[in-house]
Structure formats: structure tokens, C-alpha cells
Amino acid sequence: MSDTTNKSNQDSILKKPLSRRDVLRLAGTGGLGLLLGGGSIGGILAAQNKKKAVASPIDAAHTVPFYGQHQAGVVTPSQNFIYFASFDVTTKERNSLKKLFQAWTEASVAMTEGAMVGTDNHNLNLPPSDTGEAAGLTPARCTITFGAGPSLFDSRFGLQSKRPPNFKDLPAFSSEQLEPEWCGGDLVVQVCADDLQVAFHAIRNLVRIARGTAVLRWTQEGFQRTGQADPAAGTPRNLLGFKDGTGNPDVKDSKLMNNVVWAQSSDGASWMSGGTYMAVRRVRMRIEIWDRSSLRDQEATFGRYRDSGAPLGSKQEFDPVDLKSAGEDGKLHIPANSHMALTKGDGSVQLLRRSYSYSGGINLKTGQLDAGLLFISFQRDIKQFVTIQERLAKSDKLNEYTVHVGSAIFACFPGVSKGGYIGDTLL
Amino acid sequence: MKFRVVLPAGLLISSLLFAGCGQKETTDTVAKQPVTDSNATTTAAATDFSTATEQYRTYVVEQCDLFVKESEKFTEAVKAGKIEEAKALYAPSRAYYERIEPIAEALGDLDPNIDAREGDVEAAEWRGFHRIEKALWQDKTTAGMNEFADRLLKDAQLLRAKVETVEIDAGLMVTGAVELLNEVSSSKVTGEEERYSHTDLYDFAANVEGANKIYEILKPALAEKDPALEKQIGEKFTALTQELAPFKKGDGYVSYKELKDDEIRTLSQNLDALAEPLSNMGKILGV
């Protein structure tokens, strides 16, 4: 083998993503030293092959493909944790923004495969290109979902003409108490994973890559019960103790998803075809007040039984909801101002909820817990969210116990194919 | 640490400076300097950095000379009880030190003796600029400051002398540039450095200037190795300088207390935007 062939072989191997677990394994056997020193190529090939043979079945259960017609993290079954981040773009140049999207894509592909970010991870003279806290960990079903806020379509990047119809800041809803530090953003990155450290690692590395181009505007960590705690994978409960998400549309019904979730080319912004619109609300729960209310009142607030999750007047969680059913006294089983009744309405407007609970320490003013729901919904048109939220804001009995303090909407890009990058239909 | 100390020179200089009482202490400090070989120098044989390191040495010596000169004026004002004059001289004289701080930090106890903030060292050991800062701005007196003023000037002179003994290599320069910006990130941009005088922006600017000097010297080598990175660093220095410009006032800067929260945040973000690519300057050193 000539030196040139040797070198090019080595390059091609180095360019392949090396999984975070392999890095440790190779290091343990001295393989890493060989790899770096450009020593025995055969040894590395053997290690690589071994990795494929051994690791694939494990990795499949921990990996959600990054590439696809749609972005992952929307109809993907919810992972245990979320790390949500909203960014402001600081560059004034469209080309820098495009470069950021390309760099984010490259890093995201690596991280969702459980590989190290970048190539400079062993040069003693440089800061490592991967921050390292996920080394040795599986991808933990990590998904990274990207989108653009309405403000990105102002004059800065010449994107005015690309603004999708109806994609403007949300109208003011009654009784909301928005705090600017939890609102808006030019870009969104939603990281979900079954491990919070894996999720944090992803956000941290993307923030690092963005330095000089975009800065964090606000972030929120979120959680729900883990798979370990709920092996039956029932509907998760929110922090008010009720099952949340029972009425979600079936994500396996692709026709329904095309109707409810995925933007279509005929919707007015062809670059968004296959994308989806995200609504985010940071909903603080007045849990101290909730904890002082009777079970009857709590159930009337949601319109469901707390234990079973069944609609009031029914037996099972997934029993059909009949908003007109009444008891012998003529009173509706499900109060008209209950959260479920108002959310469902006449059933003509649907959206896909993918929310997480959050806990943010204590409210310094009141000394009470700052906890609640990081509400996230995906819809084909942001109007779907507005229609339902207007109904809720006006008369939802739950408003007594919750206050919306944060708000943002984002146009989440269509999926990415190999060789492409996030937002490549826009920029 | 990437220093090699030439011991005889250190001994010679210290004995010249402190013919009397200070000698023992000084030689001890010098002797404690780590004698290490930098990995960087041994692996970067391909590039010759001798011109660059010479240029930087000249700069460091120049800054040190000015530091001693200006500190003399400052300490004289303190000793003469001229509070307003001393206040005016305080931040500008420190700037020379801030530009080359990593060098001083590598020289044993010099940095804490010159630059420790209250609480950084045992109360009984606390001396240097910030001790006098507290007297000038908080206690509003120079009473009891004579001794601190004398020692500060001696420490400044000692720094000037010891600088001769520091062996500068490219690795030290690269690390030093990043350290200067880290200094800004961790204490200047937060207003913790100058807690009584609120002259943090003077230090901020001086640290950035010190890092910029290193970048300017290493620029040709970097341009050869990674032109995109060289360009990016240059742009971010410009952006940060522009961000700092509105806060200039006369020959100096406005008080940290005049900054609004969002202005501080923007300064901090611009600093991070520069420090991130700057931290990759080590590329010139090879693998």
C-alpha cells in the first residue's frame, strides 16, 4: 500500500462518525492511539467492523433517524425529557445564517447517531470540538427539531416574501400574563431524549456552534414520567395529577397527520411543505391553590376522572366523549366550561399536543413553586391553535389554576435528506 | 503552565532590586517557578515562531515599563493624600497590567499581590490595587495607605524585573490570549472586578487589547493554516470593539453602573462570539 492510499483510507475512516461508545472502547484497547497516530489501519478497520456487527441492534432501539420526509420530534413517541431553546439571530448576513444551519445539521446528525461532534477531539492544542459529557452514552432516542419564528421573516434576511400565510405573532389572549423573558425567538431548537444529560449535551453544543451567529433568548427544561417508571406507557399525567394527551390524534394515521399536522404544498408556502407549525406556551400552574381544591372541583375542571382519566359519566379513559350526556338531574356530566369540553369544541379543529412538565425552582416573590406545563402543539396552520386557545382563554375553568407566562410560535422546517441541511427550502 | 525560567537572571535581577530585606522572599518565589517543557513547542517544529515570540516579548516589556511608570504616579498621589488625583490615575495605570495579566499570573505570587480582590486572599495578606481602591472609593481616605502604595510600586517593579525571565513560546501566547478573554468573562463583564470604583470597562478594554495584540502577531501564521478562522477572529474583534465604543468617555470608559442589563448581556455575548473562534488559534501549533 502506498503512502497516498494509506492516507486517503485513513481520511475516509476519520470522516465516518465514530460512535461515542466506540471512542471509549477504542481508547480502552489502545485503538484510539493507533487511530490518531495513523498507525495500523487494519486494526481500525477491524474495530469499525466489529462495531457494526455488535452495535446495530442496540443502537436501533436508541436511535431515531435524523433524516426523513419530516423532521423527527413531532410524531415521534415522546421521549422522557425535553430541552427547549429559543434563539435570537445576531448576524446580519444571510450567508452566515445558512452556514449556521449547515453546521447545526452536521452536528445534529452526529449527536442523534451518538457520534462525537466535529473532528478535533484529540488535538492537545485545541479545545475539543465535542464538549464530551455524552461520551459513552447511547443517543437515548435523541431528536433535534428546528424552526423559525415570525421575526425571522422581517427585512434582515430578505425573507419577507417567504412568510407563510397566518404566520404572525399570536393575538393577545384574555387573562394571559406574558413575561418577555419567556417569549418569542427567531429560531427554535427542540431537543428531546430519554436522558437529560444527552439532551443538555445537544443544546449546549448547538449553542456553542451558534456563537457569533445566534444567541440564546430563553430555554426551558421539561420532563414527564420516564419509561422506567411507567413500563405500560400509559398516558402521562401533568403536575395537576390528571392524564394529559388522551384525546391526541393518532400519529400512526398518516392521512390524519397530513390533515392535522403537516403543512401541504397547497397551503400557501411551498417551502414549508412537509413542515409543521409549533405553538409553545409556558403555563405556570398555581399548584398551591389547586392543592386546596376538592377532588370534585378538580374533576369538573378537567371534565375527566382523576384516577381513570375517563370522561365524566364514562368508565374508561378512551371511552368516546359525549359532551351532551347528562345525569338524571339534567346537569351535563362534563361541564361546558371544563378544559376538555372547550378543547374539543365541535371536534372540527384538532392539533397534536406534545407537552412536558417543567419545574423552575421557586417564585421569589411568593415563595411558591414555579412549576407547570411547557405546552407544545404541532399543527398544519397556526390558526388551529388560535381557534382553540381563544375558546380556552375566554372561559376555561382551568384558568383559575393556571397562567400563561410564555409564548412563541415557530415554523418547523420540512425534513432533511442526506446532503441537505435544515431549512434548505428556505435559505 | 508553559514557562521555563532562567534562574541565574532571576537571581541577579532580584538581588539588584532588593539589596536588603526583600531578597530572600524574592529568590524563593523565583525558584518555585515550574520548569516545564511545553508540548506545543516540541510538536510545532514545522513553524518557526521566533519572530512572533520576540515581538510579543517586546510588547510585554513595553507594557511593563509603562505599568511601572504609571503606578509610580498613582502611588505618589495616594501617598500625598490627593484622593481625586489618585482616583483618576487608578484605572489607566492598571490597564498596562491588564493587557499582560496572564504573564503576571504565571509569575508566582505577583498577581495576587498586585491584583487580588477582597476575599481572594486572607484578609491579613490583602494588598495591591484593590486594597487602595477600597480606601479611595469606599472609605474615602488615603489614611493608612502609605505602606500599601509602597508595596504596590515594589511589586510592579518586581514584575518588570521578572518578566525578563519568562520564556515566551507560541503555546503561551495562544493560551494567554484566551485567558485574557476568560478574565473578562468571569469578572469584568459581571462588574465584580472593580466593585468599589466600577471602572470595569477599563479592564475589559485592556484585556481585549492584550488578546488582540497576540492575535495580530500570530495572524500571518494563522492565515497560512486556516484563513477562514483568521478572518473570523478579525471580524469578531472588530464587532466587540464596536460594541464597546459607545461606552467610551474622554480617555476612558463610563462607570459599570451606567450599563443597562441588556447592554451588559450584549457585551458578554460579543465576547463569547470572539473567544470561541479565538480558542481555536492553537491550530497553528499543529497536532
Interface residues (C-beta under 8 A of the other chain):
Chain A: T90 D120 N123 L124 N125 L126 P127 R208 R211 G212 V215
Chain B: N39 A40 T43 G171 V174 Q232 K236 Q269 D272 A273 L274 E276 P277 S279 N280 G282 K283 L285 G286 V287
